[in-house]
Amino acid sequence: MDKKDKIKQLTLKYNDILLESIRIALSEDLINLIVVNQEDQDFGLVEFMSKKKEFKNFVLTEFLKNNSNPVIKELAEMEERQFKFKKKIKK
């Protein structure tokens, strides 16, 4: 197994932990940027930021939308079609 395959395997193995790490890092960095750039503190985010899980998920989602290629962005914005299956009755 070469180095890239091993990294792929480890990334898959630790995916959940890495994903949560990214959520935490992005949301903390955003909060720090808001604090440092005082002009961004004027709108009321305290209540939304207090809902930590929802806030982290929203920040990650928005970050990924802003940094994905156009095809993935278009797919994310597409509506999911619902199909209904009807059972045929033999006569």
N, C-alpha and C positions, 0 to 999 in steps of 0.2 A: 504494500500500500504506500503510495507516495504522500508527500507532505500535504498537498492540496486535498486529497481524498480524506486524510486524517482530520484536517480542519473542517471539512464538510460534515464528517461524521460527528465530531465534537460539537459543532454548531447546532446540529440537529438534536443531539443528546441534551444540550443545555439551553435549548431554544426558549423555554418558558422563563427561565431565570434571566436570560439575556434580554428578553422582551420587557420584563418588569424593570430591569435595570435601565433600559432606554426610557421607559415611561417616567421613572423617577428622575433621571438626569435631565430630560427635556423640560419637565414641569418645574424642577428646581432652578434650572438655568433661566427659564422664562420669568419666574418670580424674581430672581436676582436682577435681571435686566430691567424689569418694571421698577424695582426699588432704586436702582442706580440712575435710571433715566426718569427723573421726577415728573417730567411732562406726561408720562404714561400712567401716572397714579391717579389721575382725576376721575376715572370712571370706576364704579363700584364693583370690584371683583372679589372682595373679601368673602362674600357668601358663597360664590361659585368655587373659589379656591378651597374653602373649608370642606367641600364635598370632594375629598382627595381622590378617590377612585375615579369618579366621573370626570374630574378636572384632568387627571393624568391621561385618561383614555382620549378625551377631547383634544388635548394638546398633541398627543401622538398622532391621532387621525389627521389633524390639520397639518402637522409637519410632513407627514407622508404624502398628503395631497399636494403640498407645495413643492415637494422634491421628487415626485415620480414622473416618469416620462408621459407624454401626452396620451398615448394609447391606454395606459393603466388609469390615468386620470379620467378619461372618457368612460372606461369600463366602470369605474367607481361611481360615476354619476348616472349611469344607465339604470332604468327601472327594471326590476326583475319581473319577468312575465310569469303569470300563474296559469297553469294548464289544468283543465278539468277533464278527467277521463270518465266516459260513460260506458257502462257495462251493456254490451249488446245482449239482447234476449232473443233466443232462437224461437222461432214460431213453428 
